[in-house]
């Protein structure tokens, strides 16, 4: 009798443990995973997360560079990725099921080509080693720089280098110039680097966006993301009114001086919801941008064919936030 009771109890405990494990697994599967790298425009997302009421269900995964963020998305390790628009076009052209849902910012000088202090002109780059993250935005920026300067690739030496290694290699002199972005840009200029070209000279072409992975998103994750983005849009409005109040929170990962931080955010344009909607609705402008990206990506063998981008953009999250 006692033996039978013990067996029954053990079975009950086993069933309860199984149910608990299944419940934990279900909760884990419903957590929203957002991948980013260090960039001023992403800091507003972190701020939104810190005050969002459902932040316990959201995990931020901070990668060291843009290439890792893109790979995290392509390998289904994250549900949402902060990418540049050209990187998103690349993912779509490679056949991945993604949707662009949000504009984080436009770069208006925060991406730049910096040279050692001994190189004071663009012609001085001839025969020099230029560090570029060739698997991400860097290659597009390089091509646009070459177009504008009338230099050719044969006149420079391209060194493939991820952004998290830019500062070290520039400072030890192993590269003569680097295509980089904030906050590395400010830190190198603090050390005497010279700026020869920046994203303001290709206005509107470098767009930072949020991309969702349709393979891993579910209803629970969509709700969490919608709440986070509504909070994000509210913070954007507050920043436009009083940036200084939030400067400390925005600087926790950037580690810039107060002036450098203000300058860095002055080099990006963070859009309101209405500006985002206008951008997404301008099909002609989007198509023109996509064609530019495709040309560079194909020429550099990062994609084999053009992107089927007819359904790449969705206004759902923007319109949902506008209606609140």
C-alpha atoms as one frame of an Amber mdcrd trajectory, in Angstrom:
protein
   0.000   0.000   0.000   2.807   2.383   0.958   4.754   1.425  -2.167   1.708
   2.165  -4.343   1.275   5.556  -2.661   4.934   6.452  -3.222   4.714   5.476
  -6.907   1.584   7.607  -7.313   3.283  10.569  -5.644   6.369  10.209  -7.820
   4.217  10.113 -10.936   2.366  13.242  -9.801   5.639  15.056  -9.124   6.975
  13.983 -12.521   3.857  15.307 -14.276   4.066  18.603 -12.385   7.749  18.983
 -13.252   7.014  18.257 -16.896   4.251  20.870 -16.951   6.547  23.380 -15.258
   9.307  22.770 -17.794   6.841  23.115 -20.663   5.551  26.348 -19.169   9.081
  27.733 -18.803   9.896  26.712 -22.360   6.763  28.452 -23.614   7.651  31.633
 -21.729  11.174  31.526 -23.156   9.855  31.101 -26.705   7.662  34.182 -26.257
  10.499  36.461 -25.166  11.287  39.149 -27.720  14.989  39.173 -28.708  16.310
  42.421 -30.207  19.816  42.591 -31.691  21.796  45.844 -31.835  25.342  47.150
 -31.962  26.717  50.393 -30.509  25.200  53.371 -32.354  23.566  56.595 -31.066
  20.218  55.938 -32.739  19.879  52.599 -30.952  20.188  54.217 -27.537  16.627
  55.527 -27.739  15.457  51.905 -27.980  17.362  51.069 -24.803  15.755  54.028
 -23.054  12.309  52.890 -24.174  13.058  49.408 -22.864  14.177  50.703 -19.465
  10.826  52.395 -18.794   8.510  50.075 -20.759   6.117  48.233 -18.456   6.582
  44.908 -20.292  10.370  45.045 -20.416  10.710  41.722 -18.552   9.626  39.956
 -21.723  12.231  41.680 -23.908  15.915  40.800 -24.208  18.445  43.101 -25.892
  21.413  41.294 -27.420  24.297  43.678 -27.916  26.612  42.522 -30.697  30.101
  43.895 -31.252  29.506  44.983 -34.844  26.917  45.317 -37.601  27.946  42.088
 -39.336  27.147  40.113 -36.198  23.710  41.723 -35.907  22.934  40.769 -39.501
  24.161  37.211 -38.958  22.064  36.948 -35.794  18.990  37.780 -37.845  19.862
  35.452 -40.730  20.523  32.563 -38.323  17.223  33.092 -36.436  19.002  33.963
 -33.179  17.035  37.212 -32.847  13.502  38.343 -33.668  14.276  41.999 -34.379
  17.460  43.574 -35.737  18.650  47.167 -35.846  20.246  47.381 -39.309  20.946
  49.890 -42.021  18.498  49.812 -44.903  21.086  48.451 -47.325  21.791  45.545
 -44.942  18.065  44.781 -44.801  17.899  44.809 -48.608  20.804  42.375 -48.653
  18.981  40.009 -46.260  15.845  40.144 -48.407  17.814  39.547 -51.608  19.361
  36.470 -49.991  15.846  35.068 -49.582  15.237  35.652 -45.879  11.683  36.341
 -44.731  11.973  39.767 -43.119   9.961  42.971 -42.886  11.165  46.529 -42.280
   8.823  48.147 -39.763  10.469  51.242 -38.272  12.952  54.015 -39.042  15.351
  54.644 -36.169  17.239  57.510 -37.793  18.947  58.960 -40.845  22.693  59.459
 -40.632  23.643  63.066 -41.368  27.357  63.002 -40.656  27.603  60.258 -38.017
  29.195  57.870 -40.547  32.542  59.098 -41.814  35.849  58.370 -43.494  38.652
  59.395 -41.144  42.346  59.575 -41.947  45.540  59.785 -39.988  46.547  63.392
 -39.304  49.324  63.175 -41.904  46.749  62.630 -44.680  45.103  65.977 -45.249
  43.353  65.432 -48.586  41.460  62.763 -50.486  44.335  62.419 -52.970  46.516
  61.543 -50.001  44.600  58.266 -49.691  46.072  56.905 -52.917  48.075  53.775
 -52.119  46.887  53.804 -48.488  45.205  51.131 -46.342  41.547  51.913 -45.600
  39.693  49.824 -42.995  36.098  48.968 -43.954  33.531  46.538 -42.550  32.921
  45.016 -45.977  30.070  42.719 -44.964  27.928  45.592 -43.692  27.220  49.274
 -44.438  30.918  50.071 -44.857  31.143  48.699 -48.381  28.219  50.835 -49.561
  29.713  53.919 -47.922  33.072  53.178 -49.553  31.512  52.884 -53.007  29.649
  56.159 -52.592  32.838  57.851 -51.406  34.735  56.540 -54.433  31.938  57.758
 -56.729  32.097  61.254 -55.287  35.888  61.486 -55.161  36.561  59.854 -58.532
  39.068  57.513 -56.921  39.019  53.818 -57.809  39.453  50.688 -55.722  42.713
  49.975 -57.502  44.140  53.176 -56.005  43.605  52.102 -52.394  44.078  48.980
 -50.289  40.875  47.804 -48.614  41.266  46.152 -45.210  38.195  44.242 -44.008
  37.816  45.245 -40.366  34.756  45.179 -38.080  33.838  48.389 -36.289  34.822
  47.092 -32.843  38.429  46.868 -34.130  38.574  50.261 -35.843  39.895  52.287
 -32.922  42.693  49.874 -32.045  43.986  49.435 -35.593  43.772  53.136 -36.395
  45.624  54.088 -33.231  48.437  51.584 -33.723  48.908  52.826 -37.299  48.145
  49.519 -39.009  45.600  51.347 -41.203  45.872  54.809 -42.727  42.159  55.566
 -42.775  38.906  54.023 -41.632  35.248  54.141 -42.612  33.528  54.168 -39.249
  30.640  55.682 -37.310  29.675  57.076 -33.925  30.824  56.679 -31.214  34.132
  55.476 -32.734  34.161  58.548 -34.975  34.208  60.953 -32.002  36.800  58.917
 -30.127  39.193  58.894 -33.095  38.702  62.585 -33.805  39.518  63.212 -30.141
  42.875  61.575 -30.925  43.556  63.812 -33.933  41.964  61.913 -36.844  40.860
  64.049 -39.794  37.445  63.713 -41.436  37.611  63.581 -45.246  34.041  62.482
 -46.065  30.814  61.878 -44.168  27.225  60.757 -44.624  25.931  64.313 -44.892
  27.474  64.313 -48.363  25.191  61.437 -49.400  22.159  62.833 -47.614  19.259
  60.448 -47.009  21.085  57.323 -48.184  22.107  55.851 -44.833  18.930  54.884
 -43.034  18.846  52.889 -39.802  15.810  50.662 -39.497  14.243  47.936 -37.398
  13.740  44.629 -39.189  11.590  41.773 -37.921  12.318  38.112 -38.540   9.032
  36.650 -39.750  10.279  33.120 -39.051  10.439  33.677 -35.296   7.800  36.314
 -34.550   4.500  35.335 -32.928   1.499  37.223 -31.526   3.031  37.582 -28.070
   6.272  39.013 -29.460   4.370  41.361 -31.769   2.474  42.799 -28.798   5.670
  43.330 -26.848   7.325  45.004 -29.828   4.322  47.249 -30.442   4.370  48.443
 -26.825   8.111  49.102 -26.953   7.838  51.126 -30.159   4.978  53.197 -28.801
   7.241  54.040 -25.873  10.076  54.761 -28.332   7.967  57.259 -30.273   7.029
  59.069 -27.056  10.695  59.388 -26.053  11.599  60.766 -29.493   9.101  63.590
 -28.979  10.567  64.301 -25.538  14.131  64.324 -26.859  13.225  66.936 -29.430
  11.932  69.148 -26.614  14.693  68.618 -24.052  17.694  66.505 -25.069  19.791
  67.435 -22.027  17.458  65.757 -19.550  18.152  62.380 -21.111  21.828  62.759
 -21.998  23.128  60.520 -19.199  20.774  57.679 -20.104  21.712  57.961 -23.774
  25.422  57.813 -22.978  25.628  54.593 -20.948  27.092  52.569 -23.849  28.519
  55.357 -26.011  30.918  56.691 -23.338  31.364  60.108 -24.926  31.978  63.478
 -23.329  28.946  65.716 -22.876  29.878  67.765 -25.936  30.723  64.707 -28.032
  27.365  63.167 -27.143  25.442  66.276 -28.177  27.483  66.500 -31.376  26.921
  62.799 -32.182  23.148  63.136 -31.838  23.348  66.283 -33.939  24.732  64.102
 -36.726  21.643  61.879 -36.923  18.026  62.749 -37.581  15.541  60.782 -35.483
  12.148  60.933 -37.195   8.732  61.389 -35.689   6.024  58.854 -36.487   4.603
  61.130 -39.176   8.032  61.437 -40.808   8.406  57.665 -40.715   5.040  57.148
 -42.351   5.890  59.683 -45.047   9.184  57.891 -45.741   7.566  54.453 -45.951
   4.807  55.787 -48.189   7.190  57.358 -50.724   7.551  54.322 -52.993   9.540
  56.141 -55.671  12.181  57.294 -53.187  12.402  53.839 -51.619  12.765  52.153
 -55.003  15.546  54.579 -55.972  17.413  53.828 -52.747  16.965  50.069 -53.150
  18.365  50.187 -56.693  21.453  52.006 -55.418  21.990  49.404 -52.716  21.437
  46.490 -55.092  24.004  47.832 -57.554  26.712  47.985 -54.892  25.762  44.641
 -53.306  25.809  42.818 -56.644  29.083  44.422 -57.757  30.708  43.339 -54.491
  29.232  39.818 -54.733  27.263  40.160 -51.502  24.089  39.170 -53.382  23.547
  37.386 -56.700  20.363  39.068 -57.856  18.012  41.946 -57.158  15.765  42.044
 -54.110  12.093  41.150 -54.372  11.243  44.091 -52.154   7.594  44.734 -53.046
   6.432  43.568 -49.598   9.542  44.489 -47.653   8.017  47.463 -45.794   5.092
  47.430 -43.372   3.354  50.423 -41.813   1.538  48.289 -39.217   3.607  49.267
 -36.178   3.848  52.924 -37.179   0.108  53.246 -37.728  -0.625  51.407 -34.495
   1.535  53.893 -32.569  -0.035  56.840 -34.413  -3.503  55.717 -33.344  -2.653
  55.686 -29.636
